[in-house]
Amino acid sequence: MNNTRIGVDLAKDVIQVCIYARNKVLSNTEMTYQAFALWLINTKPTTIIFEACSTSNYWNQVALSLGYDAKLICPKFVSSIRKKQKTDANDALAIVQASFVPDITFISGKSIEQQQLQSIMRLRDLATKQKTALSNQLGALLLEFNIRCSPRLGGLRGAIESVLENAENEFSCALRNSLKAAWDHYLIICQSVATYDESLIKAINEHPECKKLLKLEGVGVINAVNLYIALGCSEIGVFAKGKDAAACIGLTPIQHSSGGKTKLGSVGKYVKNSILRSQLVVGSMAAIRMIVKRDAKTKKERWIQELVSRRGIRCAAVALANKNVRTAYAMITKGTDYKAELLAM
């Protein structure tokens, strides 16, 4: 099947496969997951495009291992190409049609190592949200009884323990048991977050490419793992340049250019990976607050201090995050280490 393209729409229980060759659709059939796996093995490798979804990374890895030129494509782009009603067959055909669009940018697939790190990160993110939500709820419920969580009295822990130990506060046994269960649940969540943090530290030590990102200013364990997941390995990355990666994350100004006039606006508020951008900017902000308090030791620190004096700390934080993404991209794709250039003494 020379010059053949295969569009694959991944659904929950079935897979729709559209084969396009010789300027026409040869077939557009529905398969089970087991049948599709056998079909991949028995078919001559060619270009295959998956719509990015929850199982697309797995099938992308399988196709690559079998010699296919496997790619992932954005679902929103496919929906804009689809001409008829939404069905699995029409989606599979639209995937093929979208792959022929000039200058299309495909989505970077993840390796199994990156998927595992991403799973730990998502478990940690959920546990962190649950921890914050439960802490806020317990504090608000106690405040209804005019019981305040003071840091001088042990914070939330001190308030809960004081309520449970005070036999004269007229709290019923049912409420005491409920508060005790909620507090135990909170402690379990805190322990889960600590376990996830330990797992990330252990995992980052097992990935040299990820560990060396810790040398960047404002990049800790969380940001190093997130950058490694987002930028990918050089074998499957789709960014041609580091500035493309920074733009995808949302760390570059939005253009409003027309008529030969270039006009740059503010950094976009709505991006695909807003959580990563927020964490990178927060990390950069923390690093800048330390850098401005001391004399610059490197050329990068002097650049940061000059930028802060000209544009302010918030603008400098975004600029540093942008530079960190571009530097991380170069470190991962070229296999180099980060060495800050010292100022001449």
Number of C-alpha atoms within 10 A of each C-alpha: 13 10 10 16 23 24 28 30 27 22 15 8 8 16 21 23 25 27 20 20 14 11 8 8 15 12 14 19 14 17 15 12 16 10 12 17 14 10 12 16 13 10 11 12 18 17 18 24 28 26 28 22 14 10 13 21 21 14 18 23 17 16 22 15 11 16 14 19 15 22 25 23 24 16 17 10 15 20 16 10 17 18 12 10 9 10 12 21 21 18 27 28 27 25 30 25 16 21 23 10 10 7 7 11 13 17 17 21 27 22 17 12 12 18 15 13 18 18 12 17 19 12 13 20 14 12 21 16 12 15 20 13 12 17 16 12 13 18 17 15 13 17 12 9 10 9 15 17 19 12 11 7 12 13 13 19 15 15 19 21 14 15 18 16 10 10 10 7 11 8 13 10 10 9 11 15 12 12 19 16 12 17 19 12 14 20 14 14 21 17 13 17 19 14 14 19 17 12 15 19 15 11 18 22 13 11 13 12 21 22 18 19 27 19 14 23 21 22 24 17 16 18 22 23 25 23 22 22 21 22 25 21 19 14 10 16 18 18 19 9 12 20 18 17 22 21 18 16 24 23 28 20 13 15 13 10 11 8 5 6 8 10 11 12 12 10 16 15 9 8 14 10 12 15 12 17 23 16 18 28 25 19 20 25 22 14 18 22 13 9 17 17 9 10 10 16 15 15 14 16 22 16 13 21 22 14 17 17 11 11 10 12 19 15 16 23 25 22 17 27 27 25 18 22 26 19 18 27 29 17 17 21 17 10 12 13 16 14 9 14 11 12 12 7 4
